[in-house]
Amino acid sequence: MEERISSFFEARFNQQAVSCRKLSGGASQETWMIDCEDHSYILRRPPGGVIPEDARSIGPEKEAMVMAACHTQSISVPEIIHIFTPDEDLYPGYIMRFVAGETLAHKILRDAAFDAIRPKLAQQCGEMLARIHAIPHTEVAGLVRSDAISEIDRYHKILRHHGHPHPVFELAFQWLREHVPSNRPTTLVHGDFRNGNLIIDHQDGLAAIIDWELSHLGDPMEDLGWICVPSWRFGEIQHPVGGFGLRDDLYAAYEAAGGTIDREAARFWEILGTLKWGIMCLVMIDVFTSGLDRSVERAAIGRRSSETEMDLLLMLEGEI
């Protein structure tokens, strides 16, 4: 793979790759770091260059297209340098310019280097989300639409397929079906906007938003709810927004940048997001017990389904 990447850079960009290495981060995609003499780049592609038939990802071509559209609107995303075509050896995938910063949530939330910028992150997230949701549909053509009912139905089906009773999840599904928000104009939705998919610079804050593979058209409140899911607070439960900020700061910045907040809808998506993550954890259990992946990490994530059940009970009581 290193030789293939080096050959491509020499042929396409007339640049010598000084170093090329696969990064450990990223569970669903291969991520490669390429250092050239003047710049560094990131190559993202499906594992082994094969997109699974049941993948929910929009695919690398559409993902790169969405990021390129956002870049033109002054949204903090890495600049797309090249999208591979079917006739190229490294297809499917794309290359983007490297953005320096930290993505590990525990460091962002606890290292002293981020103390000064941490209080500003919720505001920066609100501003960026407003810009994302203002992208014209014509700029992101071909994305699927997903609404609250379809998400509820999809994850309820997964739970039933799992086969084990989970009364708390069933209670949450009942609550969600009774509180579906009214329809609103759909926007571009990142789909996984959370602490962990944000590159944070210790001086300037939000440097880039990454991992756009779940992008779709839907309710913009989905993004504002997802970043507040308790699991993405990484132990800093008192700071609902990613473990670093408050909802009021997020919402105020979103509205100041031109967005419109529906607090009840955002809370709905926060609860639905928590339920979705809990069911995703159950899927991890199935992957582990089936033998497809016997890693400790997979089993540990699977055990977190009980954590989300506690979160849901507290959320339905209005305690978190």
C-alpha positions as CSV (number, residue, x, y, z in Angstrom):
1,M,0.0,0.0,0.0
2,E,2.8,2.4,0.9
3,E,4.4,1.8,-2.6
4,R,1.0,2.4,-4.3
5,I,0.5,5.7,-2.5
6,S,4.0,6.9,-3.2
7,S,3.7,6.0,-6.9
8,F,0.5,7.9,-7.1
9,F,1.9,11.1,-5.5
10,E,4.9,11.0,-7.9
11,A,2.8,10.5,-11.0
12,R,-0.1,12.8,-10.1
13,F,1.4,15.6,-8.1
14,N,5.1,15.2,-8.9
15,Q,5.8,15.0,-5.2
16,Q,8.0,12.6,-3.3
17,A,6.3,11.0,-0.3
18,V,8.9,11.2,2.4
19,S,6.8,8.9,4.7
20,C,3.6,7.0,4.5
21,R,1.9,5.2,7.4
22,K,-1.5,3.9,8.3
23,L,-3.0,5.6,11.3
24,S,-4.7,3.7,14.1
25,G,-7.8,6.0,14.5
26,G,-11.0,5.3,12.5
27,A,-13.0,2.1,13.0
28,S,-14.8,2.1,9.7
29,Q,-12.3,3.5,7.3
30,E,-8.6,3.2,6.4
31,T,-6.7,6.4,7.2
32,W,-3.3,7.0,5.8
33,M,-0.9,9.8,6.7
34,I,1.4,11.0,3.8
35,D,4.2,13.4,4.5
36,C,5.7,15.2,1.5
37,E,8.4,17.8,1.5
38,D,6.1,20.8,1.6
39,H,2.7,19.5,2.9
40,S,1.1,16.5,4.7
41,Y,-2.0,14.8,3.5
42,I,-4.6,12.2,4.6
43,L,-5.9,9.4,2.4
44,R,-9.2,7.8,3.4
45,R,-10.7,4.7,1.8
46,P,-12.9,1.7,2.8
47,P,-11.0,-1.1,4.4
48,G,-9.2,-3.0,1.7
49,G,-10.8,-0.6,-0.9
50,V,-14.1,-2.6,-0.6
51,I,-17.4,-0.9,0.4
52,P,-19.5,-3.5,2.4
53,E,-22.9,-4.2,0.8
54,D,-24.7,-3.3,4.1
55,A,-22.7,-0.2,4.8
56,R,-24.6,2.9,5.9
57,S,-21.8,5.1,4.7
58,I,-22.5,7.4,1.8
59,G,-19.3,6.2,0.2
60,P,-16.0,8.1,-0.2
61,E,-17.0,10.0,-3.4
62,K,-20.1,11.6,-1.9
63,E,-18.3,12.2,1.4
64,A,-15.6,14.1,-0.4
65,M,-18.2,16.0,-2.4
66,V,-20.0,17.1,0.8
67,M,-16.7,18.2,2.4
68,A,-15.7,20.1,-0.7
69,A,-19.1,21.9,-0.7
70,C,-18.6,22.8,3.0
71,H,-15.1,24.1,2.3
72,T,-16.4,26.6,-0.2
73,Q,-18.8,28.0,2.5
74,S,-16.0,28.7,5.0
75,I,-16.9,25.7,7.1
76,S,-14.0,24.2,9.0
77,V,-13.2,21.0,7.1
78,P,-10.0,19.6,5.5
79,E,-9.5,20.7,1.9
80,I,-10.2,18.0,-0.6
81,I,-7.2,17.5,-2.9
82,H,-8.2,14.5,-5.0
83,I,-11.1,12.1,-5.4
84,F,-10.1,8.8,-6.9
85,T,-11.8,7.6,-10.1
86,P,-12.6,4.0,-11.0
87,D,-9.7,3.9,-13.4
88,E,-7.2,4.7,-10.6
89,D,-5.4,2.1,-8.5
90,L,-6.4,3.5,-5.1
91,Y,-10.1,3.8,-6.0
92,P,-12.4,4.2,-4.0
93,G,-11.2,6.9,-1.7
94,Y,-9.9,10.5,-1.6
95,I,-7.0,12.7,-0.4
96,M,-7.4,15.7,1.8
97,R,-4.9,18.2,3.3
98,F,-3.8,17.3,6.8
99,V,-5.1,19.5,9.6
100,A,-3.1,19.6,12.8
101,G,-4.9,19.2,16.2
102,E,-6.3,16.8,18.7
103,T,-9.2,14.4,18.2
104,L,-9.0,12.3,21.4
105,A,-11.8,13.5,23.6
106,H,-10.2,12.7,26.9
107,K,-7.2,14.9,26.1
108,I,-9.5,17.7,24.8
109,L,-11.5,17.6,28.0
110,R,-8.7,17.1,30.5
111,D,-5.3,18.3,29.3
112,A,-4.2,21.6,30.6
113,A,-3.2,22.7,27.1
114,F,-6.9,23.0,26.2
115,D,-8.0,24.9,29.3
116,A,-8.2,28.3,27.6
117,I,-10.0,27.2,24.5
118,R,-12.4,24.6,26.0
119,P,-15.0,27.2,27.1
120,K,-15.3,28.5,23.5
121,L,-15.9,25.2,21.8
122,A,-19.7,25.0,22.2
123,Q,-20.0,28.5,20.6
124,Q,-17.7,27.4,17.7
125,C,-19.7,24.2,17.2
126,G,-23.0,26.2,17.1
127,E,-21.7,28.6,14.5
128,M,-20.3,25.7,12.3
129,L,-23.6,23.8,12.5
130,A,-25.5,26.8,11.4
131,R,-23.3,27.1,8.3
132,I,-23.6,23.4,7.6
133,H,-27.3,23.5,7.8
134,A,-27.4,26.5,5.4
135,I,-25.7,24.6,2.5
136,P,-28.1,24.5,-0.5
137,H,-29.4,21.1,-1.4
138,T,-28.1,21.5,-4.9
139,E,-24.5,21.5,-3.5
140,V,-25.0,18.1,-2.0
141,A,-27.1,16.3,-4.6
142,G,-27.6,12.6,-4.2
143,L,-27.8,12.3,-0.5
144,V,-30.5,10.2,1.1
145,R,-33.3,11.8,3.3
146,S,-33.8,10.5,6.8
147,D,-36.4,11.7,9.2
148,A,-37.3,10.9,12.8
149,I,-39.9,8.1,12.0
150,S,-37.5,6.3,9.7
151,E,-34.7,6.4,12.3
152,I,-37.1,5.1,15.0
153,D,-38.3,2.3,12.7
154,R,-34.7,1.3,11.6
155,Y,-33.4,1.0,15.1
156,H,-36.5,-0.8,16.5
157,K,-36.0,-3.4,13.8
158,I,-32.3,-3.8,14.8
159,L,-33.4,-4.3,18.4
160,R,-35.9,-6.9,17.6
161,H,-33.4,-8.7,15.4
162,H,-31.0,-8.8,18.4
163,G,-33.6,-11.0,20.1
164,H,-33.0,-10.1,23.8
165,P,-35.5,-8.1,25.9
166,H,-34.5,-4.6,26.8
167,P,-37.4,-2.9,28.6
168,V,-35.7,0.4,28.9
169,F,-35.1,0.6,25.2
170,E,-38.7,-0.3,24.6
171,L,-39.8,2.4,27.0
172,A,-37.7,4.9,25.1
173,F,-39.1,3.9,21.8
174,Q,-42.6,4.4,23.2
175,W,-41.7,7.9,24.4
176,L,-40.1,8.8,21.1
177,R,-43.1,7.7,19.1
178,E,-45.3,9.9,21.3
179,H,-43.1,13.0,21.0
180,V,-42.1,13.0,17.3
181,P,-41.4,16.7,16.4
182,S,-43.4,18.4,13.6
183,N,-41.8,18.3,10.2
184,R,-39.5,21.2,9.3
185,P,-37.5,22.0,6.2
186,T,-34.7,19.5,5.7
187,T,-31.0,20.5,5.6
188,L,-27.7,18.9,5.2
189,V,-27.0,16.9,8.4
190,H,-23.5,15.8,9.3
191,G,-24.9,12.7,11.0
192,D,-22.0,12.1,13.5
193,F,-21.2,15.6,14.8
194,R,-19.6,14.9,18.2
195,N,-16.5,15.2,20.3
196,G,-14.2,12.7,18.7
197,N,-15.0,13.8,15.1
198,L,-13.7,17.3,15.8
199,I,-10.0,18.3,15.3
200,I,-9.3,20.8,18.1
201,D,-6.3,23.2,18.2
202,H,-5.3,24.2,21.7
203,Q,-5.0,27.9,20.6
204,D,-7.8,28.5,18.1
205,G,-10.3,25.7,19.0
206,L,-12.3,24.0,16.3
207,A,-9.9,23.5,13.4
208,A,-11.8,20.9,11.4
209,I,-14.9,18.7,11.3
210,I,-14.2,15.2,10.0
211,D,-15.9,11.8,9.3
212,W,-18.8,12.9,7.1
213,E,-19.6,9.4,5.9
214,L,-23.1,9.5,7.5
215,S,-24.1,12.8,6.0
216,H,-27.7,13.0,4.8
217,L,-30.7,15.4,4.4
218,G,-32.8,15.6,7.5
219,D,-33.8,17.6,10.6
220,P,-31.0,20.0,11.5
221,M,-31.8,19.4,15.2
222,E,-30.4,15.9,14.8
223,D,-26.9,17.3,14.8
224,L,-27.6,19.5,17.8
225,G,-29.0,16.6,19.7
226,W,-26.2,14.1,18.8
227,I,-23.4,16.2,20.2
228,C,-25.2,16.3,23.5
229,V,-25.7,12.5,23.9
230,P,-24.3,11.6,27.4
231,S,-21.8,9.0,26.0
232,W,-20.1,11.8,24.0
233,R,-19.5,13.8,27.2
234,F,-16.8,11.3,28.2
235,G,-17.5,11.5,31.9
236,E,-18.0,15.3,32.0
237,I,-21.7,14.9,32.4
238,Q,-22.2,18.4,33.7
239,H,-21.3,19.8,30.3
240,P,-23.9,18.5,27.9
241,V,-22.2,19.7,24.7
242,G,-19.4,17.2,24.1
243,G,-18.3,17.4,27.7
244,F,-17.0,20.9,27.2
245,G,-19.9,23.3,27.0
246,L,-23.5,24.2,27.7
247,R,-26.6,23.9,25.5
248,D,-27.4,27.6,25.9
249,D,-24.0,28.6,24.4
250,L,-24.4,26.1,21.6
251,Y,-27.9,27.3,20.8
252,A,-27.1,31.0,21.1
253,A,-24.2,30.7,18.7
254,Y,-26.4,28.7,16.3
255,E,-29.0,31.4,16.2
256,A,-26.5,34.2,15.9
257,A,-25.2,32.5,12.8
258,G,-28.6,32.3,11.2
259,G,-30.0,29.0,12.5
260,T,-33.4,28.5,14.2
261,I,-33.5,26.4,17.3
262,D,-36.4,24.1,18.3
263,R,-35.4,23.1,21.9
264,E,-38.0,20.4,22.2
265,A,-36.9,18.9,18.9
266,A,-33.3,19.1,19.8
267,R,-34.1,17.2,23.1
268,F,-36.0,14.6,21.2
269,W,-33.0,13.9,19.0
270,E,-30.7,13.9,22.0
271,I,-32.8,11.1,23.5
272,L,-33.1,9.3,20.1
273,G,-29.3,9.6,19.7
274,T,-28.8,8.0,23.1
275,L,-31.1,5.1,22.2
276,K,-29.4,4.7,18.8
277,W,-25.9,4.5,20.5
278,G,-27.2,1.9,23.0
279,I,-28.5,-0.3,20.2
280,M,-25.2,0.2,18.2
281,C,-23.5,-1.2,21.4
282,L,-25.8,-4.3,21.1
283,V,-24.6,-4.8,17.5
284,M,-21.0,-4.8,18.9
285,I,-22.0,-7.6,21.2
286,D,-23.3,-9.6,18.2
287,V,-20.1,-9.0,16.3
288,F,-18.0,-10.2,19.2
289,T,-20.0,-13.3,20.1
290,S,-20.3,-14.3,16.4
291,G,-16.5,-14.4,16.2
292,L,-16.2,-11.8,13.5
293,D,-14.2,-9.6,15.9
294,R,-13.0,-11.0,19.2
295,S,-11.1,-7.9,20.2
296,V,-11.4,-6.6,23.8
297,E,-12.4,-3.2,22.4
298,R,-15.4,-4.7,20.6
299,A,-16.5,-6.5,23.7
300,A,-16.0,-3.4,25.9
301,I,-18.1,-1.2,23.6
302,G,-20.8,-3.9,23.7
303,R,-21.0,-3.7,27.5
304,R,-21.8,0.1,27.3
305,S,-25.4,-0.7,26.3
306,S,-26.3,-0.8,30.0
307,E,-24.7,2.6,30.4
308,T,-27.1,4.0,27.8
309,E,-30.1,2.4,29.6
310,M,-29.2,4.3,32.7
311,D,-28.8,7.5,30.7
312,L,-32.2,7.0,29.1
313,L,-34.0,6.6,32.4
314,L,-32.4,9.8,33.7
315,M,-33.2,11.6,30.5
316,L,-36.8,10.6,30.4
317,E,-37.1,11.9,34.0
318,G,-35.4,15.2,33.0
319,E,-32.4,14.7,35.3
320,I,-29.7,15.0,32.7
